[in-house]
Amino acid sequence: MSDISMFWTAVCIVVLAAFTGYVVISRVPVILHTPLMSGSNFIHGIILIGAMVALGLATTLEQQVIGFIAVVLGAANVTGGYVITERILQMFDPGRKRPGKEA
Amino acid sequence: MFDLSLVIDPVYIATIIIFIIGLQRMSHPLTARSGIVWAGAAMLIATLVTFLTPALSNFALIALGIVIGGGFGYFAAKRVAMTDMPQMVAIYNGMGGGAAAGVAAVHLLGPTHFATASLAVVGGLIGAVSFSGSIIAFLKLQGWIRPRPITFPGQQIVNMAVLALAVISGILVLFQPSWSPLTYTASLWLFFLLSLAFGILMALPIGGADMPVVISLFNALTGLAVGLDGFSFATPNYAMVIAGIIVGAAGSLLTVMMARAMNRSVRNILFGAFGASEETGVEIQGSMKAIEADDVAVMLAYAEKVIIVPGYGMAVAQAQQKVKELMDQLESKGVLVKFGIHPVAGRMPGHMNVLLAEAGIPYDHLFDRDEINPEFQGTDVVLVIGANDVVNPAAHRQGSPLYGMPILDVEQAKNVIVLKRGQGKGFAGIENDLFYRDNTRMLYGDAKETLGTVVQAVKKL
């Protein structure tokens, strides 16, 4: 592909992705704002795969050090974001046992 | 042999589709839980196939980094109390931003094209700002630095100057003009240092009560940085681009929605240094009148209708379980109990609902501001537990810093009982004249202990 058509493909993908993000979030009840913020926080943890490639292709020591830090941070973003979101959403599980219900 | 790396792109595409489905499911209370599980599975598979990337080396380092970072993230998130959730979201978001800045830096340290380098510079700037800004947000919410706005004269000029210098050094990185006194690497480091400094300066003047909106903004920024970073590879990583941009767009919308729930604009939050200025010239009439727990128990037990308004103070005191016990006791005596939840009660929208749900209080007892406000007039007793700014009638008075924020109109009830630790002000630092009204009584003490006493007293009646 030529550079210019690559450019327009990229623009197209970015516009469609932005639109998708907008549509998915609009008309969400207030009670789900927190879990959604936490959930989208988890999703940008995809930076981990970028960090893995950056470190995996690093050639200089400088690149390796920064790439390693990026992998550590990205991995923490992924697992922390997941656990937090999961813990919040557990409260919304309809099948969940309610503590003290019989009290 | 079959080239395993051919599976990478299809898996990435599947990951994106599952992410979108996951977010979609997270937007409805009933399916929300399954949404994150789907997204988590997709992330795991995407991470695994990334190891198949051609020409990848440093495998041991990658694995070590994942174990260290992943282990830390996992255990810290497991151990943190639900009340501390907002700052945990902030710190993990900051880490994502830091990783994005790191990926951009690695790219800029290698051979680049002008197009990918310029995207990496923008992504690096945004990621670094989100990184240092989120750390400040974390420190403020954790109480390790003063949560009130930190201001100094000429602050906005200084902030803008630092941002401008960061942009200029970014331009130096890109064009490496012959007149520049700096080497390429020197301008690169300068660029990242200035970006980090701007993130700190940007978060310092923001008050604790506005932090959720700012966390959401940094969340959107990290998403954008991740999306831009997706272009800094030999072939664009569209999984990163799409996931990042989706979070950027969704996060921006979420930020605006949160700000709107507080009747503030994002601009006002970022540049207003809310709560730094004090309202002057308003004298509050009357005095605060204390009440004992036993009297509160009598008032509650013989009421027809009670509305409980919980705030962050309840969460800090870990009094949710006692609130649930009180609700059970009152209901067994035939009292109608409802909960009035302000959209920004707690530290994040929906935070209070989560905390009450954790204690086992059913959803159909929780009502949001617009549903509950017309009901206060016919209510015998309103019990305000550790809430302050969201019930401050000053929001109806022009000139007050709170003016215009939609509040819960609890002062219209026949009796208002305010549970409070002491006589201090709320997060916004504004005097609350609700406490001085004739129909208001103050019940001082730790919310958990005091409620325990009230519950015991109600039981004996």
Interface residues (C-beta under 8 A of the other chain):
Chain A: D3 F7 A10 I13 V14 A17 A18 F19 T20 G21 Y22 V24 I25 S26 V28 P29 V30 I31 L32 H33 T34 P35 L36 M37 S38 G39 S40 N41 F42 I43 H44 G45 I46 I47 L48 I49 G50 A51 M52 V53 A54 L55 G56 L57 A58 T59 T60 E62 Q63 Q64 I66 G67 F68 I69 A70 V71 V72 L73 G74 A75 A76 N77 V78 T79 G80 G81 Y82 V83 I84 T85 E86 R87 I88 L89 Q90 M91 F92 D93 P94 R98 P99 G100 K101 A103
Chain B: T15 F19 I20 G22 L23 Q24 M26 S27 H28 P29 L30 A32 R33 G35 I36 V37 A39 G40 M43 A46 T47 T50 F51 T53 A55 L56 S57 N58 F59 L61 I62 L64 G65 I66 V67 I68 G69 G70 G71 F72 G73 Y74 A76 A77 K78 V80 M82 M85 M88 V89 I91 Y92 N93 M95 G96 G98 A99 A100 A101 G102 V103 A105 V106 H107 L109 G110 A115 I215 S216 N219 T222 G223 V226 G227 D229 G230 F231 S232 F233 P236 N237 Y238 A239 M240 V241 I242 A243 G244 I245 I246 V247 G248 A249 A250 G251 L253 L254 M257 M258 A261 Q321 K324 E325 D328 P343 M348 P349 G350 H351 N353 V354 A357 E358 A359 G360 P362 D368
